[in-house]
Amino acid sequence: MQLFTPDTSFFDNYLDKGKFLLTWRLGGLFVIVFFILTINGFLFDLQSSLFYLAVFSIALGGLIYLHYTKRYVHVYWVFAVSASVLDMIALNSPSEITHFAEFCWAFCAIIFAFIGLGRKVAIFIMSFLVLGISYFILVNFDYEMVDSKELDLAEKLGVLVEILFSIISVVYLLHQYSLFQSYGEAQLKFANKELEYQNKIINRKNSENSTLLKEIHHRVKNNLQIIISLLRMQRDQVETEAAKQDFSEAINRIHSMSLIHQKMYQERELSNIQFESYFNDLIDSILRSSLSSDVKFDVKFHTNMHHLNLETIVPLGLLLNELITNSIKHAFTPGAENSITIVMNHLGENGMSFEYNDSGLWNPEYSSEGSFGQELIEVLSMQLNGNIERTNSCYRLEIADLS
């Protein structure tokens, strides 16, 4: 393994490799430079040499730990925290040498924490360093200026090396941050292009599926129309009026489902359907197919809703078909001003209330108990997760959840 280009094949991510290399290279440089500064400090300034020795020991320990564990995050924590603490101790300790390098090291520690540990940790370390520098300026700065002495050549070289190395460290950190930033931007551009490509595929698939679903609805509608035509032909063959009425009711039930598929074929959005238009067409169809052609009635429709899903509108259409058929058969009289009022409104967040009322006079001999139509009404209300209640000519159904 070369000194400044260690093996990083154990990392799959570019950022992990980059942060590992950054810690390794910076730690190696600290070991070399602060070893030299430690030797120089022992010869000329014992107090400074103790700080240099501490930095050298931390850097060397970090490299050893990094070599055996590859856990660079722990080393980032140790380097950032220890560097900040030692820097502030050195800055606020009495010394005959003016503290220039400590300010550069403070800036270096902030950038190092920002790159390796994130914004929150970097802000915390910056706050700690700002407090330490503020204390130095407000309390120790005057003593610093009084106690400073003229440095000899060796001491000047030591200060110069430390300052130059701190500046180089800052530049190297900024360079690495720039590389990480460029990599992140490149990855973002790649992700955006990939997302655009996936969106195109999804939109094309959605278009194909929508076309396919519309074709299915169209075919189902045509098949139901064929069944309706067959039932009408069969109805024309029977002789009794009761049998013809039964055929007409069956035809209306099938036609109510056929209308759904026709509307779905015509709609742009298959998830919802405009039920007001559907109900109007359904009522017209019931009126045209009714054997009691002399019975006329008006329909008043009130609602604050606009769309219903397919799972709700199919049983609701069949339910409406049964209610209107019952009104025509057992309540309305020819020549009278017959009317039907339908009210549909939102009930809570996802619920709906359905109310049906006719103006007819129901035949007192009619009993809905045990009839196929009444059983179908109850089954459809259960399918809608509701409970239908009847009071004379009024039916009320509450649906708690349409989702």
C-alpha positions in Angstrom: 0.0 0.0 0.0 1.5 3.3 -1.1 1.7 6.1 1.5 -0.8 8.6 0.1 -2.8 6.3 -2.3 -4.1 3.5 0.0 -6.3 0.7 -1.3 -10.0 1.8 -1.3 -11.5 -1.2 -3.1 -13.5 -2.1 0.1 -15.7 1.0 -0.6 -18.4 0.9 -3.3 -19.4 4.6 -3.0 -17.3 7.4 -4.4 -17.9 9.7 -1.4 -16.8 7.0 1.0 -13.6 6.5 -0.9 -13.1 10.3 -1.1 -13.6 10.9 2.6 -11.4 7.9 3.5 -8.6 9.2 1.3 -9.0 12.8 2.6 -8.7 11.6 6.2 -5.7 9.3 5.4 -3.8 11.9 3.4 -4.4 14.7 5.9 -3.5 12.5 8.8 -0.3 11.4 7.1 0.7 15.0 6.5 0.0 15.9 10.1 2.2 13.0 11.3 5.1 14.2 9.1 4.8 17.9 9.7 4.1 17.8 13.4 6.9 15.3 14.0 9.3 17.9 12.6 7.6 20.7 14.6 7.8 18.5 17.8 11.5 18.1 17.3 12.0 21.8 16.6 9.8 22.7 19.6 11.9 20.5 22.0 15.0 22.5 20.9 13.5 26.0 21.1 10.1 26.1 22.8 9.1 23.3 25.2 5.5 24.6 25.7 4.8 24.5 21.9 6.4 21.1 21.6 3.9 19.6 24.0 1.0 20.8 21.7 2.8 19.5 18.6 3.4 16.2 20.3 -0.3 15.9 21.2 -1.3 16.6 17.6 1.3 14.1 16.3 0.1 11.4 18.6 -3.6 11.9 17.7 -2.8 11.9 14.0 -0.7 8.8 14.3 -3.3 7.0 16.4 -6.0 8.0 13.9 -3.9 6.6 11.0 -3.4 3.3 12.8 -7.1 3.0 13.6 -8.0 3.9 10.1 -5.7 1.3 8.6 -7.1 -1.6 10.6 -10.8 -0.6 10.8 -11.5 1.5 7.7 -14.1 3.5 9.9 -13.2 7.0 8.8 -16.2 8.6 10.5 -14.7 7.8 13.9 -11.5 9.4 12.9 -13.3 12.5 11.6 -14.9 12.9 15.1 -11.5 12.5 16.9 -9.7 14.8 14.5 -12.3 17.6 14.5 -13.0 17.6 18.3 -9.4 17.2 19.4 -8.2 19.8 16.9 -10.7 22.3 18.1 -10.0 21.7 21.8 -6.2 21.8 21.4 -6.4 24.9 19.2 -8.4 26.8 21.8 -6.1 25.7 24.6 -3.0 26.8 22.6 -4.7 30.1 21.7 -5.5 31.0 25.3 -2.3 29.7 26.9 0.4 32.3 27.7 3.1 32.2 25.1 6.0 34.3 24.0 5.2 33.5 20.4 2.3 35.4 18.7 -0.7 33.1 17.9 -1.1 33.4 14.2 -1.5 29.7 13.2 -4.3 29.0 15.7 -6.7 31.1 13.7 -5.9 29.2 10.5 -6.3 25.9 12.4 -9.7 27.0 13.6 -10.9 27.6 10.1 -9.4 24.3 9.0 -11.2 22.4 11.8 -14.6 23.9 10.8 -14.2 22.9 7.1 -13.0 19.4 8.1 -16.0 18.9 10.3 -18.3 20.3 7.6 -17.0 17.8 5.0 -16.8 14.7 7.2 -19.5 15.2 9.9 -22.2 17.4 8.4 -23.6 20.8 8.8 -24.9 20.5 12.4 -21.6 19.2 13.8 -19.7 21.8 11.9 -21.9 24.6 13.3 -21.5 23.3 16.8 -17.6 23.2 16.4 -17.7 26.7 14.8 -19.7 28.0 17.8 -17.1 26.5 20.2 -14.2 28.1 18.3 -15.9 31.4 18.1 -16.4 31.5 21.8 -12.7 30.5 22.3 -11.5 33.2 19.9 -13.8 35.8 21.5 -12.4 35.0 25.0 -8.9 35.4 23.6 -9.6 38.8 22.0 -11.5 40.2 25.0 -9.4 38.7 27.9 -5.9 37.6 26.7 -5.2 39.8 23.7 -3.6 42.6 25.6 -1.3 40.3 27.5 -0.4 38.6 24.2 0.8 41.9 22.8 2.9 42.7 25.9 4.5 39.3 26.4 5.5 38.7 22.8 9.2 38.7 22.0 11.4 38.9 19.0 11.8 35.4 17.5 15.1 34.0 16.3 15.4 32.3 12.8 14.5 28.8 14.0 11.4 29.9 15.8 10.3 32.0 12.8 10.8 29.0 10.6 8.7 26.9 12.9 5.9 29.4 12.9 6.2 29.8 9.1 5.9 26.0 8.6 2.9 25.7 10.9 1.1 28.6 9.2 1.9 27.5 5.7 0.8 23.9 6.5 -2.5 25.2 8.0 -3.1 27.2 4.8 -2.3 24.2 2.6 -4.6 22.1 4.7 -7.4 24.6 4.2 -6.8 24.7 0.5 -6.7 20.9 0.3 -10.0 20.6 2.2 -11.7 23.2 0.0 -10.4 21.3 -3.1 -11.8 18.0 -1.8 -15.1 19.7 -1.0 -15.2 21.1 -4.5 -14.6 17.6 -5.9 -17.4 16.2 -3.7 -19.7 18.9 -4.8 -19.0 18.3 -8.5 -19.6 14.6 -8.0 -22.9 15.3 -6.3 -24.0 17.6 -9.1 -23.0 15.0 -11.7 -24.9 12.3 -9.8 -27.9 14.7 -9.6 -27.8 15.3 -13.3 -27.6 11.6 -14.0 -30.5 10.9 -11.7 -32.6 13.6 -13.3 -31.9 12.2 -16.8 -32.7 8.7 -15.5 -35.9 10.0 -13.9 -36.9 11.7 -17.2 -36.3 8.5 -19.1 -38.4 6.5 -16.6 -41.1 9.1 -16.7 -41.3 8.8 -20.5 -41.5 5.0 -20.2 -44.3 5.3 -17.5 -46.2 7.9 -19.6 -46.0 5.6 -22.6 -47.1 2.6 -20.6 -49.9 4.6 -19.1 -51.1 5.7 -22.5 -51.0 2.1 -23.8 -52.8 0.9 -20.7 -55.4 3.6 -21.0 -56.0 2.7 -24.6 -56.2 -1.0 -23.8 -58.7 -0.3 -20.9 -60.8 1.8 -23.2 -60.9 -0.9 -25.8 -61.9 -3.4 -23.1 -64.7 -1.2 -21.9 -65.8 -0.8 -25.5 -65.8 -4.6 -26.1 -67.7 -5.2 -22.9 -70.3 -2.6 -23.8 -70.7 -4.2 -27.2 -71.1 -7.7 -25.7 -73.7 -6.4 -23.2 -75.5 -4.8 -26.1 -75.6 -8.1 -27.9 -77.1 -9.7 -24.8 -79.7 -6.9 -24.5 -80.6 -7.4 -28.2 -81.1 -11.2 -27.6 -83.3 -10.5 -24.5 -85.4 -8.0 -26.5 -85.9 -10.6 -29.3 -86.8 -13.2 -26.6 -89.2 -10.6 -25.0 -91.0 -10.2 -28.3 -91.6 -13.9 -28.4 -93.4 -14.3 -25.1 -97.1 -13.7 -24.8 -97.9 -12.7 -21.2 -97.4 -9.1 -20.1 -95.8 -10.3 -16.8 -93.1 -12.1 -18.7 -92.5 -9.1 -20.9 -92.2 -6.9 -17.9 -89.6 -9.3 -16.3 -87.6 -9.2 -19.6 -87.8 -5.4 -19.6 -86.5 -5.2 -16.1 -83.6 -7.6 -16.8 -82.8 -5.5 -19.9 -82.7 -2.3 -17.9 -80.4 -3.9 -15.3 -77.9 -5.0 -18.0 -78.3 -1.7 -19.8 -77.3 0.2 -16.6 -74.0 -1.8 -16.6 -73.6 -1.3 -20.3 -73.9 2.5 -19.9 -71.0 2.4 -17.4 -68.7 0.9 -19.9 -69.8 3.3 -22.5 -69.1 6.2 -20.3 -65.7 4.8 -19.3 -64.8 4.4 -23.0 -65.7 8.1 -23.5 -64.0 9.5 -20.4 -60.4 10.8 -20.5 -59.7 9.7 -16.9 -60.7 6.1 -16.3 -60.5 6.4 -12.5 -63.6 8.6 -12.2 -66.8 9.0 -14.1 -69.3 11.9 -14.3 -72.2 10.2 -12.7 -74.8 13.0 -13.3 -74.5 12.4 -17.1 -74.6 8.7 -16.5 -77.8 8.9 -14.4 -79.5 11.1 -16.9 -78.8 8.6 -19.7 -79.9 5.7 -17.4 -83.2 7.4 -16.7 -83.9 8.1 -20.3 -83.1 4.4 -21.1 -85.5 3.2 -18.4 -88.2 5.5 -19.7 -87.8 4.3 -23.3 -87.8 0.6 -22.4 -90.7 0.7 -20.0 -93.9 -1.1 -21.0 -95.9 1.7 -19.3 -95.1 4.1 -22.1 -98.0 6.4 -21.1 -96.4 7.0 -17.7 -94.5 10.3 -17.7 -92.3 11.7 -14.9 -89.7 14.4 -14.3 -86.5 13.9 -12.4 -84.9 16.5 -10.2 -81.3 15.8 -9.4 -79.4 17.7 -6.7 -75.7 17.0 -5.8 -72.5 18.7 -4.6 -70.4 15.8 -6.0 -68.8 15.5 -9.4 -67.2 12.1 -9.7 -67.6 8.6 -8.3 -65.3 5.7 -8.7 -66.2 2.6 -10.6 -66.7 0.4 -7.5 -69.4 2.8 -6.3 -71.2 3.9 -9.4 -72.0 0.3 -10.7 -74.1 -0.8 -7.7 -75.5 2.7 -7.4 -76.7 2.6 -11.0 -78.3 -0.7 -10.5 -79.9 0.5 -7.3 -81.3 3.6 -9.0 -82.6 1.4 -11.8 -84.6 -0.8 -9.3 -86.0 2.2 -7.5 -87.2 4.0 -10.7 -88.7 0.7 -12.0 -90.6 0.2 -8.7 -91.9 3.8 -8.9 -93.1 3.2 -12.5 -94.7 -0.1 -11.7 -96.3 0.6 -8.3 -96.5 4.3 -7.6 -97.0 6.4 -10.8 -100.3 6.7 -12.6 -100.7 7.6 -16.3 -101.6 11.3 -16.9 -100.5 12.4 -13.4 -97.7 14.9 -12.7 -95.2 12.3 -11.5 -91.8 13.3 -10.3 -88.6 11.8 -8.8 -86.2 13.7 -6.6 -82.7 12.4 -6.2 -80.3 14.1 -3.7 -76.6 13.1 -3.4 -74.2 14.9 -1.2 -70.9 14.5 0.5 -71.1 12.9 4.0 -68.0 13.7 6.0 -64.6 13.3 4.4 -65.1 10.2 2.3 -68.8 9.4 2.8 -71.9 10.1 0.7 -75.7 10.3 1.4 -78.1 9.2 -1.3 -81.8 10.0 -1.0 -84.5 9.0 -3.5 -88.1 10.2 -3.3 -91.1 9.9 -5.7 -94.4 11.8 -5.7 -96.5 8.7 -6.6 -99.2 7.1 -4.6 -98.1 3.6 -3.9 -100.5 0.7 -4.5 -101.7 -0.4 -1.1 -101.8 -4.0 -2.3 -98.0 -3.9 -3.2 -95.7 -5.6 -0.7 -92.0 -5.5 -1.3 -91.2 -8.2 1.2 -89.7 -11.2 -0.4 -89.7 -9.7 -3.9 -86.6 -10.1 -6.1 -86.4 -6.3 -6.6 -86.4 -5.6 -2.9 -83.8 -8.3 -2.2 -81.6 -6.8 -5.0 -81.9 -3.3 -3.4 -80.8 -4.7 -0.1 -77.9 -6.6 -1.7 -76.7 -3.5 -3.6 -76.9 -1.3 -0.4 -74.8 -3.9 1.4 -72.3 -3.9 -1.5 -72.0 -0.2 -1.0 -71.3 -0.7 2.7 -74.5 1.1 3.6 -77.9 0.5 5.0 -80.9 1.6 3.1 -84.0 2.8 4.9 -87.5 3.3 3.5 -90.2 5.7 4.7 -93.2 5.5 2.4 -91.9 6.8 -0.9 -88.6 7.9 0.4 -85.4 5.8 0.4 -82.3 7.0 2.2 -78.8 5.4 2.0 -75.7 6.5 3.8 -72.3 5.4 2.7 -69.6 6.0 5.3 -66.5 5.3 3.1 -66.2 5.6 -0.7 -62.4 4.8 -0.8 
